[in-house]
């Protein structure tokens, strides 16, 4: 009898704590089509959080810029327009200089390991440059390169005089440095600007090239791990702070390096599969670089490290140490380009 009473008292003390938990319905926003693998990644993330929270944190995913423009997604999370958002830090040059290390050319070789390596490294720095949101995780897409309409790009000098839509701030600097002109647009607008001649080419991952129809307006495709783009999931701080400890744990358990790998891996496979799709299309030329050509690209990219470092110094962070840490993290996850 005594054990039964104690058990009832314990249940009475625990149950109200869960019963008093507020139920949350999170708005999760991104800017790629619902057919993109990111949609499922976010749905899976939401399902994991709901399960871990005992069903008290539910979510709805809003794709394709329904809640706001791609460039605005960080501020949308900060301001509570959405609760969780998908952010490309490189869409706002100079605002997030530290994470820009992940954009440096010929650095990462693999989407899953690259996502894990980037995330594990960036956790130390996230509060410094993403402090007005709750940082969830960082990840990348698979390595990619240039896709152009009328001119084949083989060596750095070929960019001179071309109009390129860059994937991020680092590639934008690279294009300028090589004598090209940058044309800014979000991913959903790329096909249109190339078709209209506003841009001559783009840096874009392979699967997305097909998904967004950019393969219909380009002909020449460099197959080289020139760059990756860094991304992040971030959350509105006020919404997170309203949650119970159990609910916060449900979020935290899905905002970690392992979760970053779960997001990066399927997207990486999707992008990698695009190479053969493009190669199989009539009229397309997919070409690799020779070792000598690759060496020329790496040499041409060296000033980008200094540009990145100069931006990072303004934050008070030692760029040499930070870059060495990133490379060590990528090596740990088998994603450092040799």
N, C-alpha and C positions, 0 to 999 in steps of 0.2 A: 504493500500500500504506500509506504514511504517513497519508494522508487517511482511509483506512478504519480504521486503528487509532485515530486521534484521534476519529473518529465513534463508534467502539465505546466508547472511554473516556468520552466525553461522555454517551452513552446510559446507561452504567453508573453515572455520577455522578448522573444525573437520575432514572432510573427508581426506585431505592430510595426516594427522597424521597416519590414518589407512592405507592409500594407500602406504605410505612410509615404512610400516612395512615389514621386511624381512620375507619370508616364510621359515620355518624350517622343515626339514625332519629328525626326530630323529631316531637314531638306538638304539633300546632297546634290551639288551642282557640278556639271562639267560641260565642255564645249565641243566635244566630238560627237559624231552620230551615234545613235543607239546601237547600230550594227558594229561599232568599234569594240574590240576586246576590253577596253576600259570599262564599258558599261557593266559587263558581267563581273569584272574585278570589284567594282564598287557595290554591286548587288551582293556578291559573296562576302565582302567586308561588312556590309550592313547586316546580313544574316548571322554572321559570327558574333557581332556586337549584340544583336537581339537575343541570341541564345545565351550568351554569357551574362546578360542582364536579367535573365529570367523573364524575358518578354516585355520588359518595361521601357526599352529603347527601341522604337521602331523607326523606319526610315523610308523615304521615297527618293528615288534617283531622278534628277531632271537633266536630260542630255541636251546637246545641240544648242547651247546658249539660251535656253528657255528663260533662265532667271537673270542673265546678264552676259555682256560681251566677254570673250576669252581674256582680254587684257585686264579685266576688272576683278577676276576671281579671288585674288588675295584680299582686296579691299571688301569684297562681298562677304567673306568670312569674318573679317575684322568688324564690319558694321552690322552683321546679323541679317543681311539680305538672304544669305544661305547659312546653314549651320556647319556643313563640311564642304570644302571645295577642292578642286583639282587645279593646281597652279603651275604655270611655266614661269619660273623666276626670270628667265632670259627675255621675256616679253617686256620687261621694264629695266632697260640697261642702267647699271649703276646703283640700283636699289638694293640688290642682294649680291654684293660682290663676292662673298666668301664661297657660297655654293657654286659660283661660276667656275671654280676650279674643275668641276666635273665636265665642263664644256670644252676644255682644252683639247686640241686635236691629237689623235693617235694615242689616247690614254687608256680607253676601256675596250675590252674585247668581247664582252658577253653581257646580255641584259640581266639575267638573274644574279650572277655574281657581282656585276657592276652596281645593281640596285642595292644589294646587301652591303657591298663595300662603301658605297656613297653614303648610305643611311647610317651605318655604324660610325663613320667618320664625322658626319655632319651633326650628330646629336650634341656634340661638344659645343658647337657654334650656333645652333638654331636660335637659342634665346637671344643672341646678340643682334641678329638681323631679322628675325621673325617673331619678335617678342610681344607683339600686340595681337597674336593669335596663339592657339595651342597647336604647336607643331605635332603632326601625327607621324608621317614617314616621308622619306625621299626615295626616288627611284629613277630609272632611265629607260629609254627604249633601246632597241638593238642598234649597234653602230651602223652608220650610213654615210652618204656622200652627195655629190652633185648630180642633178638630173637636168638636162638642158634641151632646148627645142631645136636650135639650128646650128649650134657650134659645139664641137666635141672638146671637152675640157680634159687635158692630159697632164699638163704641167702648170705650175702656179701662174706663169705669165699669160696663160690663156684667159684668165679672168679679166684682164685689163679691157676696159670699155664695155663690159657686160653689165646687165642689170639683173641682180640676183635677189630673190627673197630668202633671207637668212633664217635659220632655225632658231637662233638665239643671239644674244648680245656679242658673244665671242666670235661667232662666225660672221656677224655683221662687221666687227672690227677687222677680221681677216679679209673680207671682200674689199673693204675700203683700202686696206694696206696694199692689196694687190692691184689697185687701180680700177676696181669695179664700183658700181653704184648699188646701194641697198634699196629694196622696195619692201616696205613694211606691210604685212597683212597677217591675219590669223590663218590657221590651217584650212578652215573651210572656204577661204577666199582664193586659195592658191591657183586652182585650175583657171578661174576667170581671169586673173591678172596675166597669166602666161598666154592664155588664148587670145587676149586682147593686145598682146605685145607690150604690156606695161612692164613685164619682167621677161627675161630670156631664159631663166632657169631657177632652180630651187635646191636647197639642201633639205632632204626629206627622207624618212625611213621607207623601206620597200613595200611592206604590206599596206601602209597608209597611202602610198603612191597610187595603188590600185583602188583602194577604198574611196578615196576622194576624187578619182577620175583624172588624176594628174598625169597618169601614163598615156592618156588620150591626147595630151598636148605636148608631150616631150618625146625625144627620140634617142638621146645619148645618155648613158647611165654608167657612172664610174662606180665600180665595185671595190670599195676600199673602206676600212674603218676610220674614216676621216674624223668623225665627230659623233657624240651622242648629245641628247638634250636632257637636262635635269628637270625633274618634276617633283612636286610635293603635294601631299594631302594636308590641309590645315583645317582647324576647327575654331569656331567662335568661342572665345574664352568665357564669356558670361554664361553661355549655355552649358559648357563643361562645369563651371563652378556651381551651377544650380543643382548638379547631380549629387546623389548620395555616394558614399565611399564605394559601395558595391558597384554602382553604375560607372563611376570613374574608373574602377578597375577593369570593367568590361571594355571601356574605351582603350585604356592603357595597354591591355593585353592584346589589342589589335592595332596598336600604334607602336610597332617595334621593328627591329631589323628583320626578323623572320617574316613579318607581314609584308615588308618591303619586297622581299624575294618572291612572295606569293603574288604580288601585283606585277613585278617586273618579268617574271618567267613566262606566263602565257602571252603577254604582249610581245615579248622578244621572239617567241616562236611564230607568232602571227606575222611580225615584220620580216623575219628571216625567210618565211615561206613565200614572200612576195618576190624574191629574187628570181626564182624559177618561173613564176607567173609572168613577170615582165619579159624574161628571156624567151618565153614561148610565144609571145605576141609578134605578129608580123611587123616588119619595119623597125623593130627596136634593136639597138646596139648596146649590149652590156659588155663592159670591158674592164679588165684588171690593169693595175699599174705594174710596171717593172720595178725591180729593187732600186734602180737608179732614179726613176720617177718618184717613188715613195720617199727616197732620201731628200729629193728636192722639195717635196711638200713639207717634210718635217723641218727642214732648214728654214723654209719660208715662214713656218708657224712659230719659230722661236720667239720673235718679238711679242707674241700674244701672252707669253708667260710673264713678261715684264709688265705689260699693260694690266694683266690681272693682279699681279703683285702690288702695283702702285695703288690700285683701288682698295685692296685689302689692308694695306698699311694705314689707310685713313680710318679704319675701324679699330686700330690698336692691336690687330692680330699680326703675328710674325708670318708672312707668306711662305717663306722657305720651310719653316717648321710645319705649317699647315699642309703644304703640298707633299712634303715627305711623309706625313701621317696618312694622307689620302692614298698615296702610292702603296704604302705598307698595308693599308686596309684592303685595297683592291687585290694585292698579291695574296693576302690571306684568303680571299674568296675566289681566287683563281680567275681574276678578270682584268689583270694588268696587261696591256698590249706589250708584246716583246719588241 
